[in-house]
Amino acid sequence: GSWKTWLLTSGSQFRRKAPPDQAATQAEIKQLKDMIAQRTPAALDQIAFWNSGAPGYQWTELLINQSLKNNLGFNLASRHLALLQVGIYDGMIAAWDSKYTFNRPRPSELDASLTTVIPNPRYPGYPSEYAVTAAVAADILAYVFPDEAKSFQDKAQEAVKSRLLAGVEYPSDIEAGLELGHLVAALVIDRGKADGSDAKWTGAVPTEAGKWNGTNPVQPLAGTWKTWILSTPNEFRPGPPPAFDSAQELAELNELKNFQRTPKSNADAFFWEYAGGGTRIFQYWPGQLHKKLFEYRLDSNPVQAARASALFSTVFYDAGVGCWEAKYFYWAARPFMVDKEFKPLFTTPNHPSYPAAHGCVSTGAADILGYIFPRDAKALDAIAAEAAEARMWGGIHFRSDIIAGRTLGHNVAGKAIEKAKKDNG
């Protein structure tokens, strides 16, 4: 509860009142026993579902699936992910402050005749961390996907009921957790409403020679959105790309034209465009995070899992904001725009070339994951390097785009790591 928070002034900002007294607790135990007697196979399935992974796991999966369903691009999806994970983390720290202020035992620790479906977690129960997470997540998801608001609130009720049916939490644990979660979510939503993501672009595509010259550019204002780690979106803006008529640009163009494509290089390029990239990059890298949380057994440590998720998602988002800021500062042309005869392997994404988004985002993601999961750092960076290089194999980026993107990603993650070293986590 003393770890540094993102939006809360401290973990104690919303400290709950003391849990119910002994008489009220005994009445709650009777209520739980009555509920437990009504366990059904469907209830057991719900208990298992919501108990899979850390408290935020299923909610993160829900956000990713909802983003895919709504065909969101990386920028908005990563923004939503950061809001969710920061909210869950701050809520978790606030929950831990109250948990160890009151040290309330779990129901079966007071009444051994009460049977639980799952083991009691090894920390106090009041307030419920699952209820905190459910309220935070449902409120934030309702904010970013308002048409589905009721379904998110229904899922929140399903999630908290599963903890009661499992016998590991009291109704008052749930009530206090939901109250706390709503308070935290309100702060996150206020921050989201002020981050600039709803601004409308009124600019124009440049007409100078050598500039990007397409139509309907993707999210030209994403580089102006409020960041979590960077002091300003342009904090790590790279120097200018090679001039379109320079010897370096010609050499880099020839590198693309002379590259001998193979089935393997084509497969990798297609993967990083359609499976691990494009609109699915916000599924691939969070998937790596979840995989490592399970491998390192952090899924059973809610605060560490929430910290890892918040660090990851803020780097993921900020690397994108910094990337987009540079893209629309320079408006650099894509290879096929520099040489009309050159044919990329697939349709080029509809935004400027420099720096490369995969270089920025995949590198930032790999670096922060490598900090959290150090024995995998080298392997994760190799994945990010392949993701970046694959953009050249597909013919959609110059070498200088990749180098600048990788550098920006390293810088964003590096600043986040320095922040993490001071958060007490």
C-alpha positions in Angstrom: 0.0 0.0 0.0 3.0 2.3 0.1 4.1 1.8 -3.5 4.0 4.9 -5.7 0.7 5.4 -7.5 0.0 7.0 -10.9 -3.1 9.1 -10.3 -3.8 8.7 -6.6 -1.9 10.9 -4.3 -1.0 7.8 -2.3 -2.4 4.4 -1.5 -4.2 5.8 1.6 -6.1 8.4 -0.4 -9.3 6.4 -0.4 -8.7 4.2 2.7 -11.9 2.3 3.6 -13.6 2.5 6.9 -13.1 -0.4 9.3 -14.7 -3.7 8.4 -17.9 -4.9 10.2 -17.7 -6.0 13.9 -17.8 -9.6 15.1 -21.5 -9.9 15.3 -22.0 -8.6 11.7 -19.2 -10.9 10.6 -21.0 -13.9 12.0 -24.1 -12.9 10.1 -22.1 -12.6 6.9 -20.6 -16.1 7.5 -24.2 -17.5 7.7 -25.0 -15.6 4.5 -22.0 -17.2 2.7 -23.0 -20.7 3.9 -26.5 -20.2 2.5 -24.9 -19.1 -0.9 -22.4 -21.9 -0.9 -25.2 -24.5 -0.5 -26.5 -23.2 -3.9 -23.3 -23.8 -5.8 -24.1 -25.2 -9.3 -21.8 -26.4 -12.1 -22.3 -23.1 -13.8 -21.2 -21.3 -10.6 -18.1 -23.4 -10.4 -17.2 -22.5 -14.0 -17.5 -18.8 -13.2 -15.4 -19.2 -10.1 -12.7 -20.9 -12.2 -13.0 -18.3 -15.0 -12.6 -15.3 -12.8 -9.9 -16.9 -10.6 -7.7 -17.6 -13.7 -4.7 -15.4 -13.6 -4.4 -12.1 -11.6 -7.6 -10.1 -11.0 -7.0 -8.0 -14.1 -6.3 -10.8 -16.5 -9.9 -11.5 -17.8 -10.6 -7.8 -17.9 -7.6 -7.2 -20.1 -8.6 -10.0 -22.4 -12.1 -8.4 -22.6 -10.6 -5.0 -23.5 -8.4 -6.5 -26.2 -11.3 -8.5 -27.7 -13.5 -5.5 -27.6 -10.9 -3.4 -29.4 -10.6 -6.0 -32.1 -14.4 -6.2 -32.4 -14.5 -2.5 -32.9 -11.6 -2.6 -35.4 -9.6 -0.1 -33.4 -6.1 0.9 -34.5 -3.1 0.7 -32.3 -3.2 4.2 -31.0 -6.7 4.1 -29.5 -6.4 0.5 -28.3 -3.1 1.2 -26.5 -4.6 4.3 -25.0 -7.5 2.3 -23.6 -5.1 -0.4 -22.3 -3.0 2.1 -20.4 -6.1 3.6 -18.8 -7.3 0.2 -17.7 -4.0 -1.0 -16.3 -3.1 2.2 -14.5 -6.6 2.1 -12.9 -6.2 -1.5 -11.8 -2.7 -0.8 -10.4 -3.8 2.3 -8.4 -6.8 0.4 -7.2 -4.7 -2.5 -6.1 -2.3 -0.3 -4.2 -5.2 1.4 -2.5 -6.7 -2.0 -1.7 -3.4 -3.2 -0.1 -3.3 0.0 2.0 -6.7 -0.9 3.5 -6.0 -4.6 3.7 -2.9 -4.2 5.9 -4.5 -1.4 7.9 -7.3 -3.8 9.1 -5.9 -7.3 8.5 -9.3 -8.9 8.3 -9.1 -12.7 8.2 -10.8 -14.7 5.4 -14.2 -16.3 6.3 -12.9 -19.9 6.6 -10.1 -18.7 8.8 -12.8 -17.8 11.4 -15.1 -20.7 10.7 -13.4 -23.8 9.5 -16.8 -25.4 8.6 -17.1 -23.0 5.7 -15.8 -24.8 2.6 -13.9 -22.9 -0.1 -13.7 -23.9 -3.7 -10.3 -22.3 -4.1 -7.4 -21.7 -1.6 -7.5 -18.6 0.5 -5.2 -16.0 -0.9 -2.2 -15.3 1.4 -3.2 -11.7 2.3 -6.1 -10.1 4.1 -9.5 -10.1 2.4 -10.8 -6.6 3.1 -11.4 -4.9 0.8 -11.8 -7.4 -2.1 -9.1 -6.9 -4.7 -11.3 -8.6 -7.3 -14.2 -6.2 -6.5 -11.8 -3.2 -6.8 -10.6 -4.5 -10.2 -14.2 -5.3 -11.4 -15.4 -1.8 -10.6 -12.3 -0.1 -12.1 -12.5 -2.2 -15.2 -16.2 -2.1 -15.8 -16.3 1.7 -15.4 -13.4 2.3 -17.7 -14.6 -0.1 -20.3 -18.0 1.5 -20.2 -16.3 4.9 -20.7 -14.3 3.8 -23.8 -17.1 1.5 -25.2 -20.3 3.2 -24.0 -22.6 1.0 -26.2 -21.6 -2.0 -24.2 -21.7 -0.4 -20.8 -24.4 -2.6 -19.3 -22.6 -5.8 -20.3 -19.5 -4.7 -18.5 -21.4 -3.9 -15.3 -23.1 -7.3 -15.6 -19.7 -8.9 -15.8 -18.5 -7.0 -12.8 -21.4 -8.4 -10.8 -20.6 -11.9 -12.1 -17.0 -11.5 -11.1 -17.7 -10.4 -7.5 -20.4 -13.0 -7.0 -17.8 -15.7 -7.9 -15.7 -14.7 -4.9 -18.6 -15.1 -2.6 -19.6 -18.4 -4.1 -16.0 -19.5 -3.7 -16.2 -18.7 0.0 -13.1 -16.6 0.1 -14.6 -13.2 0.7 -17.4 -11.5 2.7 -20.2 -9.5 1.2 -18.7 -6.4 3.0 -15.3 -7.1 1.4 -17.0 -6.9 -2.0 -19.0 -3.8 -1.1 -15.9 -1.9 0.1 -13.9 -3.1 -2.9 -16.6 -1.9 -5.4 -16.8 1.5 -3.6 -13.0 1.9 -3.8 -12.9 0.8 -7.4 -15.5 3.3 -8.5 -13.5 6.1 -6.8 -10.3 5.1 -8.6 -12.0 4.7 -12.0 -13.5 8.2 -11.8 -9.9 9.6 -11.5 -8.8 7.6 -14.5 -11.8 8.6 -16.6 -11.3 12.3 -15.8 -7.7 11.8 -17.0 -8.9 10.1 -20.2 -11.3 12.9 -21.0 -8.5 15.4 -20.8 -5.8 13.5 -22.8 -6.6 15.0 -26.2 -7.6 11.8 -27.9 -10.9 13.2 -29.0 -9.5 16.2 -30.9 -10.3 16.4 -34.6 -7.7 17.0 -37.2 -8.1 20.1 -39.3 -4.7 20.1 -40.9 -3.6 19.2 -44.5 -1.3 16.7 -46.1 1.9 18.5 -47.2 2.6 19.0 -50.8 6.3 19.5 -50.8 8.5 17.0 -52.8 9.6 14.0 -50.8 6.8 14.3 -48.2 4.2 11.6 -47.5 1.4 12.3 -50.0 -1.5 10.0 -49.3 -5.0 10.7 -48.1 -6.8 10.2 -44.8 -3.7 9.7 -42.7 -4.0 7.5 -39.7 -4.4 9.4 -36.4 -2.4 12.5 -37.3 -3.0 13.9 -33.8 -2.0 10.8 -31.8 1.4 12.4 -31.3 -0.2 15.2 -29.3 -2.0 13.0 -26.8 -1.1 13.2 -23.1 1.6 10.8 -22.1 2.3 8.8 -18.9 6.0 8.6 -18.9 7.3 11.1 -21.4 7.3 14.7 -20.1 6.1 15.7 -23.6 5.4 13.6 -26.7 8.5 15.0 -28.5 10.9 14.3 -25.6 12.7 11.7 -27.6 12.0 12.9 -31.1 14.7 11.6 -33.4 16.7 13.9 -35.7 15.4 14.4 -39.2 15.3 11.5 -41.7 17.6 11.5 -44.8 16.5 14.0 -47.5 14.4 12.3 -50.1 17.0 13.2 -52.8 20.1 12.4 -50.8 22.7 9.8 -51.4 21.7 8.1 -48.2 18.0 7.9 -49.2 19.1 6.4 -52.5 21.3 3.8 -50.8 18.5 2.8 -48.5 16.1 2.5 -51.3 18.5 0.3 -53.2 18.8 -1.9 -50.1 15.1 -2.5 -50.3 15.1 -3.0 -54.1 18.0 -5.5 -53.9 16.7 -7.5 -51.0 16.1 -11.1 -52.1 12.8 -12.1 -50.6 12.4 -15.7 -49.5 9.4 -17.7 -48.3 10.8 -17.3 -44.8 11.2 -13.5 -45.1 7.8 -13.2 -46.7 6.2 -15.2 -43.9 7.8 -13.1 -41.2 6.8 -9.9 -43.0 3.2 -11.0 -43.3 3.2 -12.2 -39.6 4.3 -8.8 -38.4 1.7 -7.0 -40.6 -1.3 -9.2 -40.1 -0.8 -11.5 -37.0 1.6 -9.8 -34.7 1.3 -6.3 -36.1 -1.1 -3.9 -37.7 -4.3 -3.9 -35.7 -3.2 -6.9 -33.8 0.0 -5.6 -32.3 -2.0 -4.6 -29.2 -2.9 -8.3 -28.9 0.5 -9.8 -29.5 2.6 -7.8 -27.0 0.1 -7.9 -24.1 -0.1 -11.6 -24.8 3.6 -11.9 -24.2 3.1 -10.0 -20.9 0.4 -12.5 -19.8 2.5 -15.5 -20.8 5.4 -14.2 -18.7 3.2 -13.4 -15.7 2.0 -17.1 -15.7 5.6 -18.4 -16.3 7.0 -16.4 -13.4 4.0 -17.2 -11.2 3.1 -13.6 -10.8 -0.5 -14.3 -11.6 -0.9 -15.3 -7.9 0.6 -12.0 -6.8 -2.0 -9.3 -7.6 0.1 -6.2 -6.8 3.1 -7.4 -8.7 1.0 -8.4 -11.7 -0.8 -5.1 -11.7 2.6 -3.2 -11.4 4.0 -5.2 -14.4 0.8 -4.5 -16.4 0.8 -0.8 -15.7 4.5 -0.4 -16.6 4.1 -2.4 -19.8 0.9 -0.6 -21.0 2.2 2.9 -20.3 5.5 2.2 -22.2 3.4 0.6 -25.0 1.2 3.7 -25.3 3.9 6.3 -24.8 6.2 4.7 -27.4 3.3 5.0 -29.8 2.6 8.7 -29.0 6.3 9.6 -29.3 6.4 7.7 -32.6 3.4 9.4 -34.0 4.7 12.8 -32.9 7.8 12.3 -35.0 5.9 10.8 -37.9 3.7 13.8 -38.4 6.5 16.3 -37.5 8.6 15.0 -40.5 5.9 13.6 -42.8 8.5 11.4 -44.4 7.5 9.6 -47.6 7.2 5.8 -47.8 9.5 3.8 -50.1 6.9 3.4 -52.8 6.3 7.1 -52.8 10.0 7.8 -53.4 10.2 5.3 -56.2 6.9 4.7 -58.1 8.4 1.6 -59.6 9.1 -0.1 -56.3 6.5 -2.6 -55.1 6.1 -3.5 -51.5 5.0 -7.0 -50.4 1.7 -5.7 -49.2 -0.3 -2.5 -48.8 1.7 0.1 -46.9 0.1 1.4 -43.7 -1.5 4.8 -44.2 0.8 7.0 -42.2 4.3 8.5 -42.7 7.4 6.4 -42.8 9.8 7.8 -40.2 10.2 6.5 -37.6 9.0 2.9 -37.9 6.1 2.2 -35.6 7.2 -1.4 -35.0 10.7 -0.2 -34.2 9.2 2.2 -31.6 6.4 0.1 -30.1 7.9 -3.4 -30.2 11.2 -2.3 -28.9 9.6 -0.4 -26.0 7.4 -3.3 -25.2 10.4 -5.8 -25.3 12.6 -3.5 -23.2 10.1 -3.0 -20.4 9.2 -6.7 -20.4 12.9 -7.5 -20.3 13.2 -5.4 -17.1 10.3 -7.1 -15.5 11.3 -10.6 -16.6 15.1 -10.3 -16.8 16.0 -13.9 -17.8 14.0 -13.4 -21.0 15.3 -9.9 -21.9 17.6 -11.1 -24.7 14.9 -13.3 -26.3 12.3 -10.5 -26.1 14.7 -8.0 -27.7 15.3 -10.5 -30.5 11.6 -10.6 -31.2 11.4 -6.8 -31.3 14.4 -6.7 -33.6 12.7 -9.2 -36.0 9.5 -7.2 -35.9 11.4 -4.0 -36.9 13.4 -5.7 -39.6 10.4 -7.4 -41.0 9.1 -4.0 -42.0 12.0 -3.7 -44.4 11.5 -7.3 -45.7 8.0 -6.2 -46.6 9.3 -3.1 -48.3 7.4 -0.6 -46.3 10.2 1.1 -44.4 13.7 2.4 -44.9 16.7 1.4 -42.8 16.8 4.8 -41.1 13.1 4.4 -40.1 14.0 1.2 -38.3 17.0 2.7 -36.5 15.2 5.8 -35.4 12.2 3.7 -34.2 14.3 1.3 -32.2 16.2 4.2 -30.6 13.0 5.9 -29.6 11.5 2.7 -28.1 14.7 2.1 -26.1 14.5 5.6 -24.7 10.9 5.5 -23.7 11.4 2.1 -21.9 14.6 3.4 -20.3 12.8 6.3 -18.8 10.1 4.0 -17.5 12.6 1.7 -16.0 14.2 4.6 -14.1 10.7 5.5 -12.8 10.1 1.9 -11.8 13.3 1.7 -9.8 11.8 4.4 -7.5 8.2 3.1 -7.1 9.0 0.8 -4.1 7.6 -2.2 -6.0 
